[in-house]
């Protein structure tokens, strides 16, 4: 089970990392206006959290054999076939939800930073 969880975290974490790279790049593009950069980052991170929550809601319905997790497991999960869908997609769902919670916290922090930078006139 740890092997499945580790691969699920790697899969979701890699996707979130690429999203964070895109968000960071957009923020750097607006570095001349720090308040705007923070608000861009907050909005984009909130969008990422919404997408993660949508993925979590749809995870139980998605066939596990069409996921990156299945490929990362070398197409061998070592579970009884009757339980594989529920366990694999439940693990992915848990990863999506936890990652969305982190993204929500980051978005909230960026909104606060953007608000205070705006008050300060940046």
Phi, psi and omega in degrees: 000324178297324179298317179295314181296317180297318178291323178296316178297321179296319180295310181291320180296322178295316179297317179294325177297317177293323176296317179296324177297316178295318180295316178299320178296317178296322179293321178296326178296336180250024186297338178293338178237085187304321180295319178293319179300316179295320180290324175298314179298319180295314181295317180292322178291323175296322176296318178298319178297319179296319178295318178298319178294322176297318176299321179295319180294321183274350185303313183298336182274342184279134177295129185295338180284359177247028182243160175294328178303318180298319178292318181295332178277009182056035178057031177219104182265343179068022180247156172298135185304329181294335183251352187300313182301311184296316184288311183295313182285332174294321177294316177297320179299317178300318179295319178299315183294315179296319178294323178295322178298318177295317180297322178296318179296317179295318179298317178299316179298318179292324176297318180295314179299315179299321178298312182289326174295323176295320177295325181282353177090018178270000000 
